[in-house]
C-alpha cells in the first residue's frame, strides 16, 4: 500500500506546474526536519542527548533521566529516583523540568540529589568520600544488572 502512495507522491513532485513544484519542495523540507520521518530509536537518541541527567516528570513522579533501555518488546526510559531505576515505556512521555521551573528551584534539586542520591560520590555531604564513592560504585553496579532488558544509551550518572 505504501508503495502506491510513494509512487503517486513522486509522480506529483514531477508535475510541471511551478507553483505546485514549490509547494512540494516546501513540504519536502518540512518532512526532512520533522520527527515523523525519524525512526523511534533516532527520536529517543535525540531526546536522551538533549535531556540526559536532567530531572523529568513521568507519570506522577520526578526522576533523573539516565538512559534508554530495550528488551524484545519495547524501548524504555531509564529513570532514576535516587535509589532505584524504573523503566517506563517510551510509548509514554517524560516532561523535562530544566528551563520550565525557576533556575534556583532546579539548582536546589541538584544540590539535594548530590547529598541524597545513592549514585553520587558526594553522598552524605562528602563527609566520608572514600566510603561514599565505594557505596556509589556498588549501588550503580547492583541496580544496572537487569535480567530481561539492557541499556542501549547510558547509564548517564552526572547531574545536569
C-alpha positions in Angstrom: 0.0 0.0 0.0 2.8 2.4 0.9 4.5 1.7 -2.4 1.5 3.0 -4.4 1.4 6.2 -2.3 5.1 6.7 -2.7 4.8 6.4 -6.5 1.9 8.8 -6.5 4.0 11.2 -4.4 7.0 11.0 -6.7 4.7 11.5 -9.8 3.1 14.6 -8.2 6.5 16.1 -7.4 7.5 15.9 -11.1 4.3 17.7 -12.3 5.3 20.7 -14.5 3.4 23.3 -12.5 6.0 25.7 -10.9 3.6 26.7 -8.1 3.0 23.0 -7.3 6.7 22.3 -7.5 7.4 25.0 -4.9 4.7 23.5 -2.6 6.3 20.1 -2.9 9.8 21.5 -2.2 8.5 23.2 0.9 6.7 20.1 2.1 9.9 18.0 1.4 11.9 20.4 3.6 9.4 20.3 6.3 9.3 16.5 6.3 13.1 16.3 6.3 13.2 18.2 9.6 10.1 16.5 11.1 10.4 13.8 13.7 7.7 11.8 11.8 10.5 10.6 9.4 12.8 9.6 12.2 12.6 6.0 13.4 11.9 5.5 17.1 15.5 4.9 18.2 16.6 8.2 16.4 13.9 10.1 18.3 14.8 8.5 21.6 18.5 9.1 21.0 17.9 12.8 20.3 15.7 13.1 23.4 18.4 11.3 25.5 21.1 13.6 24.2 19.0 16.7 24.9 17.8 15.6 28.4 20.3 13.1 29.9 21.0 13.7 33.6 18.1 16.1 33.9 15.1 15.9 36.3 12.0 14.9 34.5 8.4 14.1 35.4 7.0 10.7 34.3 3.6 9.6 35.5 3.3 11.4 38.8 6.9 11.3 40.0 10.1 13.2 39.5 13.1 11.2 38.3 16.5 11.7 36.7 16.6 10.6 33.1 19.7 8.4 32.9 19.3 6.2 29.8 17.3 4.4 27.3 16.8 0.6 27.6 15.2 -2.1 25.5 14.1 -5.6 25.5 12.4 -7.9 23.0 9.2 -5.8 23.0 9.8 -2.1 23.6 12.1 0.8 24.3 12.2 2.2 27.8 13.1 5.5 29.5 15.6 4.5 32.3 14.6 6.8 35.1 16.4 7.1 38.5 14.8 8.3 41.7 18.0 8.3 43.8 17.6 4.7 45.0 16.4 2.6 42.0 15.9 2.6 38.3 12.4 2.5 36.9 11.8 1.6 33.3 8.9 3.4 31.6 7.8 2.6 28.1 8.8 5.2 25.6 5.2 5.0 24.3 4.5 7.3 27.2 6.1 10.7 27.7 8.6 12.4 30.0 8.4 16.1 30.8 11.6 18.0 31.4 11.8 20.4 34.3 15.0 22.3 33.4 14.1 25.6 31.8 10.4 25.2 32.9 10.8 25.8 36.6 12.8 28.6 38.3 16.5 28.0 38.0 17.0 28.4 41.7 14.5 25.7 42.3 16.2 23.4 39.8 19.6 24.1 41.4 18.1 23.1 44.8 17.0 19.8 43.3 20.6 19.2 42.1 22.0 20.2 45.5 19.7 17.8 47.3 20.5 15.0 44.8 24.2 15.4 45.5 23.5 14.8 49.2 20.9 12.1 49.0 21.1 10.1 45.7 23.0 6.9 46.2 24.8 7.2 42.9 26.6 10.4 43.9 30.1 10.3 45.3 29.1 13.5 47.3 26.5 11.4 49.2 26.3 12.2 52.9 27.7 15.7 52.3 31.1 14.3 51.3 31.9 13.7 55.0 33.2 10.2 54.1 34.4 10.5 50.5 36.0 7.0 50.2 33.1 5.2 51.7 30.6 7.2 49.6 32.5 6.5 46.4 32.6 2.8 47.1 29.0 2.7 48.1 28.0 4.6 45.0 30.0 2.3 42.7 28.4 -0.9 44.2 25.0 0.7 44.1 25.2 1.5 40.4 26.6 -1.9 39.6 23.7 -3.6 41.5 20.8 -1.5 40.0 22.1 -1.8 36.4 22.2 -5.6 36.5 19.0 -6.2 34.6 17.8 -9.7 33.7 15.4 -9.0 30.8 16.4 -5.6 29.5 19.6 -3.7 28.7 20.9 -0.2 28.3 21.2 1.0 24.7 22.0 4.6 25.8 23.5 5.3 29.2 23.6 5.0 32.0 24.5 8.7 32.5 25.1 9.4 36.1 26.1 13.1 36.0 23.5 15.6 37.3 22.6 18.1 34.6 
